[in-house]
Amino acid sequence: MSGEAGGWMWLLIDVGLVLILASALAYGAMAWRKRRNPAVDDIRDRATENLYRRRDPESRKPRLNQGPK
């Protein structure tokens, strides 16, 4: 690529793509905030509390080998 392309390539990369990225991030943040629903948050929080209260089946003490029966 020749040195003549440096000016417009700089403009494209350093300005254009940064603006596109900033716009995409702003749009994603607004869409995420708009999607939040207090009822869904309550259901999620209750489900998380139930998971913490439920006993882990793998946490039982291992049985010792009692020999042949």
C-alpha positions as CSV (number, residue, x, y, z in Angstrom):
1,M,0.0,0.0,0.0
2,S,1.4,3.4,-0.9
3,G,1.9,6.2,1.6
4,E,-0.9,8.2,-0.1
5,A,-3.5,5.9,1.6
6,G,-2.3,6.8,5.1
7,G,-4.6,9.8,5.6
8,W,-7.9,8.2,4.8
9,M,-6.9,4.9,6.4
10,W,-6.1,6.8,9.6
11,L,-9.5,8.5,9.5
12,L,-11.3,5.2,8.9
13,I,-9.5,3.2,11.6
14,D,-9.0,5.8,14.3
15,V,-12.2,7.7,13.9
16,G,-14.8,5.6,12.0
17,L,-14.3,2.2,13.7
18,V,-14.1,3.8,17.1
19,L,-17.4,5.6,16.6
20,I,-19.0,2.3,15.4
21,L,-17.7,0.5,18.5
22,A,-19.0,3.3,20.8
23,S,-22.4,3.3,19.1
24,A,-22.7,-0.5,19.5
25,L,-21.7,-0.4,23.2
26,A,-24.2,2.4,23.9
27,Y,-27.0,0.5,22.0
28,G,-26.2,-2.7,24.0
29,A,-26.3,-0.8,27.3
30,M,-29.6,0.8,26.5
31,A,-31.1,-2.5,25.3
32,W,-29.9,-4.3,28.4
33,R,-31.3,-1.7,30.7
34,K,-34.7,-1.7,28.9
35,R,-35.0,-5.4,29.1
36,R,-34.8,-5.5,32.9
37,N,-38.1,-6.4,34.7
38,P,-38.5,-6.3,38.5
39,A,-40.7,-9.4,38.4
40,V,-38.1,-11.4,36.6
41,D,-35.4,-10.1,39.0
42,D,-37.5,-11.3,42.0
43,I,-37.9,-14.8,40.4
44,R,-34.2,-15.0,39.7
45,D,-33.3,-14.0,43.3
46,R,-35.7,-16.5,44.8
47,A,-34.3,-19.3,42.6
48,T,-30.7,-18.3,43.6
49,E,-31.7,-18.5,47.3
50,N,-33.2,-21.9,46.8
51,L,-30.0,-23.2,45.2
52,Y,-28.0,-22.0,48.2
53,R,-30.4,-23.6,50.6
54,R,-30.6,-26.9,48.8
55,R,-28.1,-29.5,50.0
56,D,-25.5,-30.7,47.5
57,P,-26.0,-34.4,46.9
58,E,-22.2,-34.9,46.4
59,S,-21.4,-33.4,49.8
60,R,-22.4,-36.6,51.6
61,K,-19.7,-38.4,53.5
62,P,-18.3,-41.4,51.6
63,R,-19.2,-44.8,52.9
64,L,-16.3,-46.9,54.2
65,N,-15.9,-50.3,52.8
66,Q,-17.4,-52.7,55.3
67,G,-16.1,-55.8,53.6
68,P,-18.1,-58.5,51.9
69,K,-21.7,-59.0,53.0
